[in-house]
Amino acid sequence: MNELIKTATRDAYGKALVDLGKVNDKVIVLDADLSAATKTIMFKNAYPDRFFNTGIAECNMMGIAGGLSTLGYTVFASSFAMFAAGRAFEQVRNSLGYPHLNVKIGATHAGISVGEDGASHQCNEDIALMRTIPGMVIINPADDVEARAAVFAAAAYEGPVYLRFGRLALPRINKEDYDFEIGKAVHLCEGKDVTIIATGLMVNEALIARENLANMGISAAVLNIHTIKPIDRAAIIAAAKETGAIVTAEEHSIIGGLGGAVTEVVCESVPVPVLRVGVEDVFGRSGPGAELLHIYGLDAANIVEKVKNVIAMK
């Protein structure tokens, strides 16, 4: 990882939209009056004739996005995750998911690291909600390189995609020539005692945890699951067979997110002990994002403890 380069995935999203707009004049971006925060303002400044502010009306925005997509446009509809997945869930389900329309939902400010905005804006349920919609692709990038690649991959995919971006600046993990593929997990490190399966900003914490575990004589593999749906079942099954124990890590509720998806695969195919690191079925609270991650156990230290516990269960 490159600690010297730190970028929020929402910033990478905005820049990627501009670059995508250069090569694809069918790209249209909608925003619900949050373009400065979601970074879609970059696209607005570059292509004002292809940007539309729908106002604080996220449900209506999803309907507009669906309608534009039927005219042959690739539409990115953006807002905070709490509003894009939460407030507009019915429209996402019925107006985009059910007809399988070519709309990409750019959901920023996901997870508890939104910080000072507090529990009302800290969406720790969005992955669980989107996973229930048939045909919905869910991508949760771990750094700016992966976020950019995800935007281009989503645009090339025909159908609805939920893109999850964060507010905090994150270290760069991937090389710029990184080969991103929807539904394909990334093996970051090999190991023999346990596999840490992480997504989003928790991938960096998983890598830190691995270094700490190595100092304790524990060999941990690290798997980056950037696409939570469709999930890479083969990679999860292989990890379960190779190490016999798994710890999942996500900035999301432990209910219905990555941990739920992984345990579903493991229980059906290769039953091994699985422990989950995530938000423990509680609401968040206001505070600096980085501090909240530690308060709620979304850090390398908690991953290390879970690893020690899951190995004892083997």
C-alpha positions in Angstrom: 0.0 0.0 0.0 1.1 3.6 -0.6 0.6 5.6 2.6 1.8 8.7 0.9 -1.2 8.8 -1.5 -4.5 9.2 0.4 -7.7 10.0 -1.5 -11.4 9.7 -0.6 -13.2 7.3 -2.9 -15.9 10.0 -3.5 -13.1 12.3 -4.9 -12.0 9.5 -7.2 -15.7 9.0 -8.3 -16.0 12.7 -9.3 -12.8 12.6 -11.3 -13.7 9.3 -13.0 -17.0 10.7 -14.1 -15.2 13.6 -15.9 -12.9 11.2 -17.6 -15.7 8.9 -18.5 -17.7 11.8 -20.0 -14.8 12.5 -22.3 -15.0 9.1 -24.0 -18.7 8.5 -23.7 -21.1 11.3 -24.7 -24.1 9.1 -23.6 -23.2 9.6 -19.9 -25.6 11.7 -17.9 -25.2 12.6 -14.2 -28.0 13.5 -11.8 -27.6 14.8 -8.3 -30.0 15.6 -5.5 -28.6 19.0 -4.5 -25.4 17.5 -3.0 -23.0 17.8 -5.9 -20.3 19.6 -3.9 -20.2 16.7 -1.4 -20.7 13.8 -3.8 -18.1 15.4 -6.1 -20.4 15.2 -9.1 -19.8 19.0 -9.3 -16.7 18.1 -11.3 -18.8 16.6 -14.0 -21.2 19.5 -13.8 -18.3 22.0 -14.4 -17.0 19.9 -17.3 -20.3 19.0 -19.0 -23.1 21.3 -17.8 -25.4 20.2 -20.6 -25.3 16.6 -19.3 -25.7 17.3 -15.6 -29.1 17.8 -13.8 -29.7 18.8 -10.2 -33.1 17.3 -9.3 -33.2 19.0 -5.9 -33.8 17.3 -2.6 -36.0 14.7 -4.2 -34.1 11.5 -4.3 -37.1 9.3 -5.1 -38.0 11.5 -8.1 -34.3 11.4 -9.2 -34.4 7.7 -9.5 -37.5 7.8 -11.7 -35.9 10.4 -13.9 -32.7 8.3 -14.1 -34.8 5.3 -15.2 -36.6 7.3 -17.8 -33.4 8.7 -19.3 -31.8 5.2 -19.4 -34.7 4.0 -21.7 -33.5 6.6 -24.2 -30.1 5.0 -24.5 -28.2 7.0 -21.9 -25.9 5.7 -19.2 -27.2 7.5 -16.1 -25.3 8.0 -12.8 -27.7 9.1 -10.1 -25.9 10.4 -7.0 -26.7 11.3 -3.4 -25.6 10.2 0.1 -26.0 6.5 0.7 -28.6 7.1 3.4 -30.8 8.9 0.8 -29.9 6.9 -2.4 -30.4 3.5 -0.8 -32.6 4.3 2.2 -35.0 7.1 1.3 -35.3 6.0 -2.4 -35.4 2.2 -1.8 -38.9 1.7 -3.3 -38.0 3.6 -6.5 -34.7 1.8 -6.8 -36.4 -1.5 -6.5 -39.5 -0.9 -8.6 -38.3 1.7 -11.2 -34.7 0.5 -11.7 -34.3 -3.0 -10.4 -37.5 -4.6 -11.6 -37.1 -3.5 -15.2 -33.3 -3.9 -15.0 -32.5 -0.5 -16.3 -29.1 0.9 -17.1 -28.7 3.2 -14.1 -25.7 3.5 -11.8 -26.3 4.7 -8.3 -23.3 6.7 -7.0 -23.9 6.6 -3.2 -21.3 8.6 -1.3 -20.8 9.2 2.5 -21.5 5.6 3.2 -20.9 4.0 6.6 -20.1 5.3 10.0 -17.0 7.3 8.9 -19.4 10.1 7.7 -18.6 11.2 11.3 -20.1 14.4 12.6 -23.3 14.1 10.5 -24.4 11.5 13.0 -26.6 8.4 13.1 -29.3 9.9 10.7 -26.7 10.1 7.9 -24.4 7.1 8.8 -25.8 4.5 6.5 -24.7 1.1 7.7 -27.6 -0.8 6.1 -27.3 0.1 2.4 -25.5 -3.1 1.2 -28.1 -5.2 3.0 -30.9 -3.3 1.3 -29.3 -3.4 -2.2 -28.5 -7.1 -1.9 -32.2 -7.9 -1.7 -32.9 -6.4 -5.1 -32.6 -9.1 -7.9 -30.0 -8.3 -10.5 -28.5 -5.4 -8.6 -24.6 -5.2 -8.8 -23.0 -3.8 -5.6 -19.4 -2.5 -5.7 -17.6 -1.1 -2.7 -14.1 0.0 -3.7 -11.1 0.0 -1.3 -9.1 3.0 -2.7 -9.1 5.7 -5.4 -7.7 3.4 -8.0 -10.4 0.8 -7.5 -13.1 3.5 -7.3 -12.1 4.8 -10.7 -12.0 1.4 -12.2 -15.4 0.6 -10.7 -16.9 3.6 -12.4 -15.7 2.6 -15.8 -16.7 -1.1 -15.2 -20.2 0.0 -14.1 -20.6 2.1 -17.2 -19.7 -0.8 -19.4 -22.1 -3.1 -17.6 -25.7 -3.2 -18.9 -28.0 -3.0 -15.9 -28.3 -1.4 -12.4 -25.2 -0.9 -10.3 -24.9 0.4 -6.7 -21.5 2.1 -6.2 -20.5 2.8 -2.6 -18.1 5.6 -1.9 -16.7 7.1 1.3 -15.9 10.5 2.8 -12.5 9.7 4.5 -9.2 9.8 2.6 -7.8 6.3 2.3 -4.3 5.0 1.5 -3.7 3.7 -2.0 -3.6 -0.1 -2.1 -3.7 -0.9 -5.8 -1.4 -0.1 -8.6 -2.7 2.2 -11.3 -2.7 -0.6 -13.9 -4.9 -2.7 -11.7 -7.2 -5.0 -13.6 -10.7 -4.6 -12.2 -13.3 -7.1 -13.0 -16.9 -7.1 -11.6 -17.5 -10.1 -9.4 -13.8 -11.1 -9.2 -12.2 -10.9 -5.8 -8.6 -9.8 -5.4 -6.0 -11.9 -3.5 -3.8 -9.3 -1.8 -1.8 -11.7 0.4 -1.3 -15.4 0.9 -1.6 -17.1 4.3 -2.2 -20.5 5.9 -3.9 -20.0 9.3 -6.8 -17.7 8.5 -8.3 -15.6 5.7 -9.3 -12.0 6.3 -12.0 -11.1 3.8 -12.5 -7.3 3.6 -14.2 -4.7 1.6 -14.0 -0.9 1.3 -11.9 1.0 3.8 -11.6 -2.1 5.9 -9.2 -3.6 3.3 -6.5 -1.3 4.5 -7.2 -2.2 8.1 -7.0 -5.9 7.1 -3.5 -5.4 5.7 -2.4 -3.6 8.9 -3.9 -6.5 10.9 -2.0 -9.0 8.8 1.3 -7.3 9.6 0.5 -7.4 13.3 -0.5 -11.0 13.2 2.7 -11.9 11.4 4.6 -10.6 14.5 2.6 -13.0 16.6 3.5 -15.9 14.3 0.1 -16.1 12.6 -0.1 -16.3 8.8 -3.1 -14.5 7.4 -4.3 -14.3 3.8 -6.1 -11.2 2.8 -8.9 -11.2 0.2 -10.4 -7.9 -1.1 -14.1 -8.4 -2.0 -14.9 -5.2 -4.0 -18.0 -6.7 -5.6 -20.4 -7.8 -2.9 -23.0 -8.8 -5.5 -22.4 -10.9 -7.5 -19.9 -12.2 -4.9 -16.9 -14.4 -5.9 -18.1 -17.7 -4.5 -15.2 -19.6 -5.9 -12.6 -17.3 -4.1 -14.5 -17.7 -0.8 -14.8 -21.4 -1.0 -11.1 -21.7 -1.9 -10.2 -19.5 1.1 -12.3 -21.7 3.4 -10.6 -24.8 2.2 -7.1 -23.4 2.3 -7.1 -21.8 5.7 -10.1 -23.3 7.5 -11.1 -20.1 9.2 -12.4 -16.7 8.0 -12.8 -13.2 9.5 -14.8 -10.7 7.5 -14.4 -6.9 7.8 -16.7 -4.2 6.6 -17.8 -0.6 7.4 -21.4 -1.8 7.5 -23.7 -3.6 9.8 -22.7 -7.2 10.5 -26.3 -8.0 9.4 -26.8 -8.5 5.7 -23.6 -7.1 4.4 -20.3 -8.7 3.4 -20.3 -10.9 6.5 -23.7 -12.2 5.7 -22.8 -12.9 2.1 -19.7 -14.7 3.0 -21.3 -16.9 5.7 -24.1 -17.8 3.3 -21.5 -19.2 0.9 -19.5 -20.9 3.6 -22.5 -22.6 5.3 -23.7 -23.9 1.9 -20.4 -25.2 0.6 -17.5 -25.5 3.1 -18.5 -25.1 6.7 -15.7 -23.4 8.7 -15.6 -20.9 11.6 -16.4 -17.4 10.5 -16.3 -14.3 12.7 -17.4 -10.8 11.5 -16.0 -7.4 12.1 -18.6 -4.6 11.4 -21.1 -2.4 13.2 -22.7 -4.6 15.9 -26.4 -3.9 15.3 -26.4 -0.4 16.8 -26.8 3.1 15.5 -23.8 5.4 15.2 -23.2 8.7 16.9 -21.7 12.0 16.0 -17.9 12.4 16.1 -14.8 12.5 13.9 -15.0 9.7 11.3 -11.6 8.2 12.1 -12.3 8.1 15.9 -15.7 6.5 15.3 -14.1 3.7 13.4 -12.1 2.8 16.5 -15.0 3.3 18.9 -17.1 0.8 16.9 -14.3 -1.7 16.4 -13.8 -1.1 12.7 -10.0 -1.3 12.9 -7.0 -3.6 12.7 -6.9 -4.2 16.4 -10.4 -5.7 16.4 -9.6 -7.8 13.3 -6.5 -9.2 15.2 -8.7 -10.2 18.2 -11.3 -11.8 15.9 -8.6 -13.7 14.1 -7.2 -15.1 17.4 -10.7 -16.1 18.4 -11.6 -17.8 15.1 -8.4 -19.8 15.0 -9.2 -21.1 18.5 -12.5 -22.4 17.0 -10.8 -24.5 14.3 
